[in-house]
């Protein structure tokens, strides 16, 4: 998917096939959202986007355990 396509999807907002989720969603809740979309008609979950379409990003902890 191109950046422009992604931004267009975000600009169009959530609907029955597009869900926005914040970065802090619990894995259990994300799993429920995935199952709901699959059971319906499929769709897209976009992480790092607020419900109002604001792009908040995704935080990735790159700390590695040593030794």
N, C-alpha and C positions, 0 to 999 in steps of 0.2 A: 504494500500500500504506500502510495506517495504521501508526503507531508501535506500537500494541498488537499488530498482526499480525506485524510484524517481531520484536518481543520474544518472541512466542510461538514463532516459527520457531526463534529462537536458543535458547530454553529447551528445545525438543525435541531439540536437538543435531543433529550431522551424520548424514546417512544417504545412501542412493544418489542422492538428488535434491537434497541440500543440502550444500554445502561451505563451510567457513569458511576465510578466508585473512587472514593478517596484512597490514599495510600495506606491509611491505618485500618483498613477492613480486616476483620479476623478471618483466618482461613476457613473456619466453619461457615461463616456467613457467605464468603465468596463461593464456596462449594454449593450452597443452597441456591445462589443466584445462577450458577452455571446449570444446575439441574433444572431449574425453572425455565431457563431459556431453551434448553434442549428438549424438554417436554412440550414446550409450546410450539415453536417453529424454528428454533435456532435464533441466532442473533450475535451481537457483539457486546462485550464488556470492556470498557475502556478505563484502565486504572490511571489514577493521578488527575482525575477531572472531578470537580465539585458538581453537585446537582444543578447549579445555575450555569454550568458550562465553563467556569473559570478553570484554567489549567493550573493545577497546584504542583504537579510533578510527582515523581516516585523517588523515595529515598532508598538507596541501597547501601547497606553497611558492608564495607569491604575490609573490615578488621579481620585479620587472620590470627588464629591461635598459633602461638609459637611453641615448638618443642614438644 
